[in-house]
């Protein structure tokens, strides 16, 4: 019969693993990046916690030899693009992204041929080879700003159709939507959110723009993960309904403990596939190292750099 660990034994095991990770991190001169959607225990080993692009930018500014990314594969690829001289590790290859997988180079080439005068704006939630074929990248926070900065009248926006529809409401340009979506956000439904709002009438709704339009219309504030804590801190409300991946609610409770955060969310199995034992294995044995062809790094870096320059000029 399998013997189950007592809760205290699980706590002790977690503490030992965290201590080991911190020791290995020091030995490898590594920097550990942890996305907002990760398991709560992962926050304790992090050098930086945040959204995907912000983490990669922060890591590029360090003198670390190794970047270990507790996120998903496209994020680790972005870290490699911005830090080509560093070893980039992803603890598990199960940490994929179905949204990123919905945009392929072959399909993008077909759409580009169909709309030869259109600019290609790829969300950071894309693979490095798709970024390399794009004119510019964007995040959920700066997507509208990026699109409006372009001289083109037509914009191929990929891969998230919900974010693309949100952008279309804030631009005069023609947005050519990609038929992609984040299943974590897309399956959240407006009817259930309305029930939440009725149960908690004094709560403000914070929603990620990857949600469907009918949910965004019920929201008080729409932003990416990087802006959620900022809004909660600045807003006078005590209670917030958080419409995104469940890990963000855990993070907000840590960052803004004086406020109450109600979970209206789904779990991303890709984000939750990273565990402390896998981090230990990756640091000890270099599993799984992210490598990219030089031409992909060069092209993707150019698209990301254009985005960063626009954000810098607007600052």
N, C-alpha and C positions, 0 to 999 in steps of 0.2 A: 504494500500500500504506500502511495506517495505521501511523504510527510510535508505538511504545509508549514511554511515559515510563520512564526508568530509576528504580529505587527512590530514589536520591538526589534526582532531579528531583521526584518526588512529595513527598518530605520538604520540599524547598525551597518547593514550591508551597503546602503546608500551612502552613509557617511564615509565608509572605507573607500568606496569607488570615487567619491568626490575628492578625497585626499590624494588618491593615486593619480587621478586626472591632473590635479594641480601640480603634482611632482613631475609627471611626464611633460606637462606644458613647459615647465621651467627648464627641464633637460633639453627639450627640442627647440627652445626659443620660439615657441608657438604662440599665436594669438587665436583665441576661440571666439567665434561669432555665433550668436544664438538669435534666431528669428523670434519675433513676438508670439508666434503660434506654437512654439515648442512646449514640451512638458515642463511643469514648474521646476522640477529639480535641475533642469538644464540651465536655468538662469543662474544657478549658484557657481557654475564653472565658467561663466562668460566673462570675457574682457569687454565685449560690446554686445548690447541687446538692442534690437530695432528692426526696421524694415530692410528688405533685401539689398537695395542699392546703397542705402546709408551705411550698412555694415561693410560692404565691399570697398566703399570710398574710405572708410575709417581704417580698414586693414592695410590699404595701399600706403597710408601715411606712416605706418609703423616700420620698425627695423626688424620685424620678425622674420625668421627663416621659413616658418610654416604657418599656413592659415588652415584651421580646421573649422569647417562650416556646418553648424547644426541648423540645417534648413533643408532645401531640396536642390536637385542637381543643377537647374538653370542658375540658381544663386551662386553655387560654387563655380560654375563656368564664368559668371560675371566677375567673381573675385580673381579668377585666373587671368581674365582679359585685362583687368586693371593692375594686376601684380604678376606679370608673366615670369618674373625671376624668382618668385616664391613657390614653394611646394604647397599645393592646395589639396586638402583632403576632405572627402565626404564620407562620414562614418558608415553609411549603408547605401547601396544602390537601389533599395526599395523606396528611397526618398526621391521619387519622381514627381511629375506634375502633369495631370491630365490636360490642364489648360494649355501648358506649353507644348504638349504633344499634338495639339490640334492645329498647330501651325508648322508646316513643313516647307523646306526650300523648294521642292518641286511644285507645290501648290502656289507658293508665293510667286514663283517665276511665271506661272500661268496667269495669275491675276495682274501682275505687272505688265504682261504683254497685252492684256485686255484693256488696261488703262495706262497707256504709255506716258501720259502727261501728269499722272498723279504722283504725289510724294508718298513714300512708305514710312509710316510711323509705327514702330513696334513697341509694344508694352515691354517692360523689363521682364515680365513673365513669359519669356521666349528663350529658345535655345540660342547659343552663341552663333551658330551658322545662319539662323534667321536674322539675328541682329546685324550680322555682317552684310546681309543683302538689303538692309534697310537704310533709309536716308537719315533717320534720327530715331532715338528711343524716347520713351516717356515713362513716368510713374503714374500711379493713380492720383497723386497730389498735383502733378504739373501737366497732366495730359492736355487740358484745355489751353494752358499757356503755350505749350509746345506746338499744338496744332495751329493756333492763331498767329504764331510767329513766322509761319511758312508763307512763301510767296505763292504757292500753288493754290488753285481753286478746288482741286480734288485731292482727297487724302485717303489712301488705303490704310485702314486702322485695324491692327491685329494684335492678339487673337480674340480678345474678349468683347463680345457683342454688347453686353450690358454697359461696360465702360464706354464703348463707342457710342452708344445711344445717349449716354449722359453727356459726352463731349458734343454730340450733334446739337443738343439743346443750348449750348453755349458758344456756338460758332456759326458764321454764315457760310462756311465752306461745305462742300458736299463730302460727307463721310461715307466711304465705301466699307460697309461692315463685313467683318469676317464672322463666319458661323461657328464661333468658339465660345466657351463659357467655363467658369469655375463651378464645378458641381456642388461644392460646399456652399457657395453663395446662391447659386441659381435655384436650388431646391427649397430655399427658405420662402415661405408663402405669406402673402399679404393678409389673408384671413386670420391666420394665427397671430400675426403681429397686431392686428386690430384687437383681438381678444386680450393680448398682453397690455395694450394701451388702455383698454377699458378697466382691467384689473389694477393698473398702476397709473391713474390719470395724471399724477403730478410728475411722472418720469419723462425725461427727454430721451428721444431716440437718436442714437448715433449709428449710422449705417455705412458700410463699405460700398463704393460705387460699382463693385462687381455684382451687386444685388440687382434684381430685376426692377424695372422702372416703377412698378406699382408699390414696391416697398420703399423706394427712395422718396416717393411722393408723400409717404406717411412719416418721413423722418424729419427731425429738427436740425440735424447736422450730418453732412455727407463728407467723408474724408477717408484717406488711407490709414493704415495702422499708426503711422508716425504722428498723425494729428489728433488721435483720439484722446490721449491723456491730456494734451494741451487744452482741448476743448472742455474736458471734464473739470480741469482745474480752474479755468477761467469763468465757466458758467456758474450761475448762482444756484442751480438746481442741486438737490441732494441725491436724487435717484436717476439712473440712466439705464435704458434698455440698449444692449450692445448687439448689433446685428452684423455678425461676421463669424469667423472661426472661433471656437470656444477658448482656445489658448489666449486670445486677446483679452478675454474677460478676466482670466487668472492674472494676467500681467497688469491690467488696470487696477485690480484690487490691491496689488502690491504697490503700484506707483501712486495711487490716490486713495489711501486707506480711509480717509475721512468721508468718502462718498460711497454710495451703494450701487453696485453694478449687477443688473439682472441679465441672465444669460438667455438670449434668443439666438441660438447659434447651432452650428453643426461642427462635428469633429472631422479634421482632415487626416486620413490614415497615413498619408505620405509624410506629413509633418510629425506625426506621432511615432513614426518608425525609428527615429533616432533615440537611442538609449545610452545610458552611462557605460555599460559593458562594451557597446560598439565604439564609443569614443575612445575607450582605453585601448581596444584592439587596433583602431586606426592610428593612434599615436605611437603604438609600439611597433606596428608592422607596415605602416604607410598604406593602409587600406582605407579607402579606395582613392588613389591619386587621380586628379583631374588633369588631363593633358589636352591641348588643342593645337591644330595646325597654325603656323605663323600667319598665314593669310587670313584665317578666321579671326585670330586675335587682332590683327591690324584693322580689318573691316569693322568688327564689333566695337573696337575701341574708338574708332572714328564716330560711329553713330551715338555711342554713349557720351563721348566728348562734346559733340554738338549740343546735346541736351544739357549737359552740365554748364556749358557756356551761356546758354539762354537763361538758365536759372541764376547764374552768377550776375549776368547783366541786369536782371530784374530785381536783384537783391538791393 
